[in-house]
Amino acid sequence: MRGRTRTLLRAIGGLGAAALLGGCVVHGGVHSGHHYPQATYHAAPVQVPPGHLPPPGHCRVWYADRPPGHQPPPVPC
């Protein structure tokens, strides 16, 4: 009787754990050619002229469609 009770409790515990962890699934970002509702961005190499690189400790958003003189200024990271 004791063995059957342990087996039953283990089965119930396993099912409970599966039910709890079932919501913890992370869906991968594998692209299979289907259209997704969220936007997909593809990074292209950006050539920032050396004179326009931000100083150490600063960051700069670089817009590829703007000339170097019309980019936003660097800001602290």
C-alpha positions as CSV (number, residue, x, y, z in Angstrom):
1,M,0.0,0.0,0.0
2,R,2.8,2.4,0.9
3,G,4.5,1.9,-2.5
4,R,1.3,2.7,-4.4
5,T,0.8,5.9,-2.4
6,R,4.3,7.1,-3.1
7,T,3.8,6.3,-6.8
8,L,0.5,8.2,-6.9
9,L,2.0,11.2,-5.0
10,R,5.0,11.3,-7.4
11,A,2.6,11.2,-10.4
12,I,0.5,14.0,-9.0
13,G,3.6,16.0,-8.2
14,G,4.9,15.5,-11.7
15,L,1.7,16.6,-13.2
16,G,1.5,19.6,-11.0
17,A,5.0,20.7,-11.9
18,A,4.2,20.3,-15.6
19,A,1.1,22.4,-15.2
20,L,3.0,25.2,-13.3
21,L,6.0,25.2,-15.7
22,G,3.8,25.0,-18.8
23,G,3.4,28.8,-18.8
24,C,7.2,29.3,-18.7
25,V,7.8,28.3,-22.3
26,V,10.0,30.7,-24.2
27,H,9.1,30.8,-27.9
28,G,12.2,31.0,-30.1
29,G,12.8,33.7,-32.7
30,V,13.1,31.2,-35.6
31,H,12.0,32.8,-38.8
32,S,10.4,30.4,-41.2
33,G,9.4,32.8,-43.9
34,H,6.0,33.7,-42.3
35,H,5.0,37.2,-41.6
36,Y,4.9,38.1,-37.9
37,P,2.8,40.9,-36.4
38,Q,5.8,42.6,-34.9
39,A,8.3,44.5,-37.0
40,T,11.5,42.7,-38.0
41,Y,14.7,44.8,-38.1
42,H,17.8,43.9,-40.0
43,A,21.0,45.7,-38.9
44,A,23.3,46.8,-41.7
45,P,26.9,47.9,-41.1
46,V,27.1,51.6,-40.3
47,Q,30.1,53.6,-41.2
48,V,30.5,56.4,-38.7
49,P,33.4,58.8,-39.6
50,P,36.1,58.7,-36.9
51,G,35.6,62.4,-36.0
52,H,31.9,61.7,-35.2
53,L,32.5,58.8,-32.8
54,P,31.2,59.6,-29.2
55,P,33.8,60.1,-26.5
56,P,34.4,57.4,-23.9
57,G,31.3,57.0,-21.6
58,H,28.9,58.5,-24.1
59,C,26.6,56.9,-26.7
60,R,25.3,58.2,-29.9
61,V,22.2,57.2,-32.0
62,W,23.3,57.2,-35.6
63,Y,20.7,57.6,-38.3
64,A,21.9,56.1,-41.6
65,D,19.7,58.5,-43.7
66,R,21.2,61.7,-42.2
67,P,24.6,63.2,-43.0
68,P,27.2,63.3,-40.2
69,G,26.6,67.0,-39.4
70,H,22.9,66.4,-38.8
71,Q,23.2,63.5,-36.3
72,P,22.1,64.0,-32.7
73,P,24.8,64.8,-30.2
74,P,26.4,62.1,-28.0
75,V,24.8,61.6,-24.5
76,P,26.1,59.8,-21.4
77,C,25.4,56.1,-21.5
